[in-house]
Each structure stands twice: as C-alpha cells, then as structure tokens.
Amino acid sequence: MLTVYKSDDTIVLQIHDVKFTLKYLNYEERMNIVTRDRLEGGTVFEDSAHRIYQAIKHCVKGVEGAKYADGGDYSLEFDDDGTLSKKSVNELLSSSYGAEIIHGATAYVAGQNDGQIKNMHSGDPIEGVKLYYEGKSKKKASRARRKSK
C-alpha cells in the first residue's frame, strides 16, 4: 500500500519515555539535508555530522518528558525562522539520549516514518526507540521558548 503524508502531519520519535514531535519533511527538504557535502582540495566528502545537525535543527518541533539535570522541565528554543536553535540542538546531542536522537533523526531523514529504529552501523534494533505517525500538527507540542536577541 502507498502511504502519503500531508504537509501538516507530524511524526513522533519516541525514545523510551521521551517523545519528540518531528515536522513532516517533504522530498525537497529531505534532499536539502542529505545532499550537504563539503569540497576540500577538489575532493567531495560526505559530511554526515552536518547532516545530523541539520536534520535535528529542521525536524524537531517539540519534546515531552525531558528534564534538566536539576529536575526542571526542559523546553526547546527556536530561532526566528522556526528551526531549532543551535543551543537546543547541542543540548539534545549532548543529552543522555544523544546517540538515540542521532539514529532516529538519521532514519527519519532517510525516509523512515514509522517503526523500530535500527542502529545505522550494526543494523540491530535499538530497544525503546521508534518512529510513528501522530496525525495533524499540534501548534504547541512543548512549551517552546524563542531565542532572545
């Protein structure tokens, strides 16, 4: 069966008890992320770190169930263009679920919209990490804060 998603649909990346709301990416948006290579000395290098960073920056729109180390509720920060701020991307990648976020975001940008996430190196399923369709976008998936200028 062919499954077609609408532009306002959302996908959830669930990592154990934390849910990340992901923006639906169309084909053009996915290609803008996955075709980010760098040229050095006439040789093209695949820039996978940049791809992962851009995937998280452009996909993540909300988070539920995350806490700061001091026990306070964690909230994301967004830039004026609606993408995740550099600070929030770095916080997520440095978090206790950083590796799972990388695997989930990479699978999502590669075209996976549902199911168990697998380790991109070994191919083994990662326990407690999955993507699933949630439906229409929710305007306030988390208590988001705008970056102050």
C-alpha positions as a Markdown table, in Angstrom:
| # | Residue | x | y | z |
|---|---|---|---|---|
| 1 | Met | 0.0 | 0.0 | 0.0 |
| 2 | Leu | 1.2 | 3.5 | -0.8 |
| 3 | Thr | 1.2 | 5.8 | 2.2 |
| 4 | Val | 1.1 | 9.6 | 1.5 |
| 5 | Tyr | 1.6 | 12.1 | 4.3 |
| 6 | Lys | 0.2 | 15.6 | 4.3 |
| 7 | Ser | 2.4 | 18.7 | 4.9 |
| 8 | Asp | 0.9 | 19.3 | 8.3 |
| 9 | Asp | 1.2 | 15.7 | 9.5 |
| 10 | Thr | 3.6 | 15.0 | 12.4 |
| 11 | Ile | 5.8 | 12.1 | 13.2 |
| 12 | Val | 6.9 | 11.2 | 16.7 |
| 13 | Leu | 10.3 | 9.9 | 17.6 |
| 14 | Gln | 9.9 | 8.1 | 20.9 |
| 15 | Ile | 13.0 | 7.3 | 22.9 |
| 16 | His | 11.9 | 5.3 | 26.0 |
| 17 | Asp | 9.7 | 7.8 | 27.9 |
| 18 | Val | 10.5 | 10.9 | 25.9 |
| 19 | Lys | 8.6 | 12.0 | 22.8 |
| 20 | Phe | 10.0 | 14.3 | 20.1 |
| 21 | Thr | 7.5 | 15.8 | 17.7 |
| 22 | Leu | 9.0 | 16.0 | 14.2 |
| 23 | Lys | 8.0 | 18.2 | 11.4 |
| 24 | Tyr | 6.9 | 16.3 | 8.3 |
| 25 | Leu | 9.7 | 16.8 | 5.7 |
| 26 | Asn | 8.8 | 16.7 | 2.1 |
| 27 | Tyr | 11.2 | 15.3 | -0.5 |
| 28 | Glu | 12.9 | 18.6 | -1.3 |
| 29 | Glu | 13.5 | 19.4 | 2.4 |
| 30 | Arg | 15.0 | 15.9 | 2.9 |
| 31 | Met | 17.3 | 16.3 | -0.1 |
| 32 | Asn | 18.5 | 19.7 | 1.1 |
| 33 | Ile | 19.7 | 17.9 | 4.3 |
| 34 | Val | 21.1 | 14.7 | 2.8 |
| 35 | Thr | 23.0 | 16.4 | -0.1 |
| 36 | Arg | 25.1 | 18.5 | 2.2 |
| 37 | Asp | 28.7 | 17.5 | 1.3 |
| 38 | Arg | 31.9 | 19.6 | 1.5 |
| 39 | Leu | 34.6 | 20.1 | -1.0 |
| 40 | Glu | 38.2 | 20.0 | 0.1 |
| 41 | Gly | 41.1 | 20.2 | -2.3 |
| 42 | Gly | 39.0 | 19.1 | -5.2 |
| 43 | Thr | 37.6 | 16.1 | -3.4 |
| 44 | Val | 33.9 | 15.8 | -2.2 |
| 45 | Phe | 33.5 | 14.5 | 1.3 |
| 46 | Glu | 30.3 | 13.2 | 2.8 |
| 47 | Asp | 29.6 | 15.5 | 5.8 |
| 48 | Ser | 27.5 | 13.2 | 8.0 |
| 49 | Ala | 27.9 | 15.3 | 11.1 |
| 50 | His | 26.5 | 18.3 | 9.3 |
| 51 | Arg | 23.6 | 16.2 | 8.0 |
| 52 | Ile | 22.7 | 15.0 | 11.5 |
| 53 | Tyr | 22.9 | 18.5 | 12.9 |
| 54 | Gln | 20.7 | 19.9 | 10.1 |
| 55 | Ala | 18.2 | 17.0 | 10.4 |
| 56 | Ile | 17.7 | 17.8 | 14.1 |
| 57 | Lys | 17.6 | 21.6 | 13.6 |
| 58 | His | 14.9 | 21.3 | 10.9 |
| 59 | Cys | 12.8 | 18.4 | 12.2 |
| 60 | Val | 12.4 | 18.7 | 15.9 |
| 61 | Lys | 9.5 | 20.9 | 16.8 |
| 62 | Gly | 8.6 | 19.7 | 20.3 |
| 63 | Val | 9.6 | 17.5 | 23.2 |
| 64 | Glu | 7.6 | 15.9 | 26.0 |
| 65 | Gly | 9.1 | 14.2 | 29.1 |
| 66 | Ala | 12.6 | 15.7 | 29.1 |
| 67 | Lys | 14.1 | 17.2 | 32.2 |
| 68 | Tyr | 17.1 | 19.4 | 33.0 |
| 69 | Ala | 19.7 | 17.7 | 35.3 |
| 70 | Asp | 18.3 | 19.8 | 38.2 |
| 71 | Gly | 14.8 | 18.3 | 37.7 |
| 72 | Gly | 13.2 | 21.2 | 36.0 |
| 73 | Asp | 11.2 | 20.8 | 32.8 |
| 74 | Tyr | 13.2 | 21.0 | 29.6 |
| 75 | Ser | 12.0 | 23.2 | 26.8 |
| 76 | Leu | 13.3 | 23.8 | 23.3 |
| 77 | Glu | 14.5 | 27.1 | 22.0 |
| 78 | Phe | 13.7 | 28.2 | 18.4 |
| 79 | Asp | 15.3 | 30.7 | 16.0 |
| 80 | Asp | 13.1 | 33.3 | 14.3 |
| 81 | Asp | 12.8 | 31.1 | 11.2 |
| 82 | Gly | 11.1 | 28.4 | 13.3 |
| 83 | Thr | 14.1 | 26.0 | 13.3 |
| 84 | Leu | 15.6 | 24.7 | 16.5 |
| 85 | Ser | 18.3 | 26.9 | 17.9 |
| 86 | Lys | 22.0 | 26.0 | 17.9 |
| 87 | Lys | 21.8 | 25.8 | 21.7 |
| 88 | Ser | 18.9 | 23.4 | 21.7 |
| 89 | Val | 20.5 | 21.2 | 19.0 |
| 90 | Asn | 23.7 | 21.0 | 21.0 |
| 91 | Glu | 21.8 | 20.3 | 24.3 |
| 92 | Leu | 19.9 | 17.4 | 22.6 |
| 93 | Leu | 23.0 | 15.9 | 21.0 |
| 94 | Ser | 24.9 | 16.1 | 24.4 |
| 95 | Ser | 22.0 | 14.6 | 26.3 |
| 96 | Ser | 21.8 | 11.1 | 27.8 |
| 97 | Tyr | 19.7 | 10.1 | 24.6 |
| 98 | Gly | 22.1 | 11.8 | 22.2 |
| 99 | Ala | 23.0 | 8.6 | 20.3 |
| 100 | Glu | 19.4 | 7.6 | 20.0 |
| 101 | Ile | 18.4 | 11.0 | 18.7 |
| 102 | Ile | 21.1 | 10.7 | 16.1 |
| 103 | His | 19.9 | 7.3 | 14.9 |
| 104 | Gly | 16.2 | 8.4 | 14.9 |
| 105 | Ala | 16.8 | 11.6 | 13.0 |
| 106 | Thr | 19.0 | 9.9 | 10.5 |
| 107 | Ala | 16.4 | 7.2 | 9.9 |
| 108 | Tyr | 13.7 | 9.8 | 9.5 |
| 109 | Val | 15.6 | 11.9 | 7.0 |
| 110 | Ala | 16.4 | 8.8 | 5.1 |
| 111 | Gly | 12.7 | 8.2 | 4.6 |
| 112 | Gln | 11.6 | 6.1 | 7.6 |
| 113 | Asn | 8.3 | 7.4 | 9.0 |
| 114 | Asp | 7.3 | 4.6 | 11.3 |
| 115 | Gly | 8.7 | 1.5 | 13.1 |
| 116 | Gln | 11.6 | 0.4 | 15.2 |
| 117 | Ile | 14.8 | 2.4 | 14.7 |
| 118 | Lys | 17.9 | 0.3 | 13.9 |
| 119 | Asn | 21.5 | 1.1 | 14.7 |
| 120 | Met | 22.8 | 2.6 | 11.5 |
| 121 | His | 26.2 | 0.7 | 11.9 |
| 122 | Ser | 25.1 | -2.7 | 13.0 |
| 123 | Gly | 21.5 | -2.9 | 11.8 |
| 124 | Asp | 20.3 | -4.1 | 15.1 |
| 125 | Pro | 17.1 | -2.7 | 16.5 |
| 126 | Ile | 17.6 | -0.1 | 19.3 |
| 127 | Glu | 15.3 | -1.1 | 22.2 |
| 128 | Gly | 12.8 | 1.6 | 23.1 |
| 129 | Val | 13.4 | 3.8 | 20.1 |
| 130 | Lys | 10.7 | 4.1 | 17.4 |
| 131 | Leu | 9.0 | 6.5 | 14.9 |
| 132 | Tyr | 5.3 | 6.7 | 14.5 |
| 133 | Tyr | 2.6 | 8.7 | 12.7 |
| 134 | Glu | 0.7 | 11.1 | 15.1 |
| 135 | Gly | -1.6 | 12.9 | 12.7 |
| 136 | Lys | -2.2 | 16.6 | 12.3 |
| 137 | Ser | 0.4 | 19.1 | 13.6 |
| 138 | Lys | -0.1 | 20.4 | 17.2 |
| 139 | Lys | 0.8 | 24.0 | 17.4 |
| 140 | Lys | 2.2 | 23.8 | 21.0 |
| 141 | Ala | 3.8 | 20.4 | 21.3 |
| 142 | Ser | 6.1 | 21.7 | 24.0 |
| 143 | Arg | 6.5 | 24.9 | 26.0 |
| 144 | Ala | 8.8 | 26.4 | 23.4 |
| 145 | Arg | 10.8 | 29.5 | 24.0 |
| 146 | Arg | 12.1 | 31.9 | 21.4 |
| 147 | Lys | 15.8 | 32.7 | 21.5 |
| 148 | Ser | 16.3 | 36.2 | 22.9 |
| 149 | Lys | 18.2 | 38.6 | 20.7 |
